[in-house]
Amino acid sequence: MSIKKQFVKTKPVCKVTFSVEAKQAASASVVGDFNGWDLAEGVLSKLKNGTFKATFDLNKDASYEFKYVIDGQFVNEPGADSFKWNDFAGAENSVLSI
């Protein structure tokens, strides 16, 4: 799993690429504050090597709680900027700071 941030000089956004290695999985999404925790808004595309990947434009100067959903299972990003307890979920969420 990994996150790549590419800042855009001409716009107040950052292009964030989420990658998840899940060769045996049928589906993967990233859900979080930036897309209303909506699976359909965070679908990751499966590449031939079994990695799921997608790039999203996120506003700069913000932090977002998020998780991956791999075949229905919620998974944190080990390389997240930090982690935050979420009482609603009863678990820690990954945090992305831009």
N, C-alpha and C positions, 0 to 999 in steps of 0.2 A: 504494500500500500504506500502511496506517496501523494504529496501535494506539491505542485509547482506554481509559483506566483510570477506573473509577468505584468509589471506596471506599465500603463499606457500614459505617455507624457502629455498627450493632447486631450485626454478625457479624465474625469474623476473616477475611473474604474480600474480594476485589476483583473486580468484574465487569469482565472484559477483553474488549473487542470487537476482533476482527481483521477487517480489510477489505482485499481484494485486487482491483484492477481487472484483469480478464482476459477481455475481451469475446469473444475467439476460443476460449477454453478450454472444455472439456467438464466438467472437474471440478477442484476445489481443496480442499485440506485444510490444517490446521495441525497439525504433529506436534512433540512435545517431551517434556521431562522430566515435564510435568504430565499427560500422557496415555499414558505408556509408548511414545511414538513410534508410536502406533497410528493408521493412516489412518482407520479406521472411527470412532474416538473424536473425530476432529478435523475432520469433514466441514463444509465451509462451504457455505451455501445461495446459489445464484445468483439475483440480483435482476434485474429487467427491464432495468436500465441496464448489465448486464454485470459488475457488481461481485459478488464472492463475500464473504459476511459471516456471522459467528457470534459469540456472546457466551458466555464460559465463566467460571465462578466459580473463582478461584484463591486459594490461601492467601496471606495477607499475610506480610510479613517474609521473603520468599524470592526467589530468582532462578532462572530457568528458561532452559535452552537450548532453542531451537526453530527450525524452518524451515517454510516453506510448501512444499506439493507441488502443483504446477500441471501437470495432464496428465502426471504421472509424473516431472516435473523438480523437483529441490530448489532452492529460491530463498530467499535471505535477505531479511529486512525491513530496508530501508535506514534506517528511522527507529528501529531497535532501540536500547535503552539502551546496549548495548555489543556486542562480538563476542568470541568465545572459540574458540581453535583446538581441534579435537576430533580426536585421533589415530585413533579408530575410523573416523570418516568421512573422514579425510584432508582436511578442509576446515574453514573457520570456520563456526560457528553463530551465529545471532542470540541475544542474551541479553535477557530481560525481567526487570527488577527491580521488585519490588512492596514 
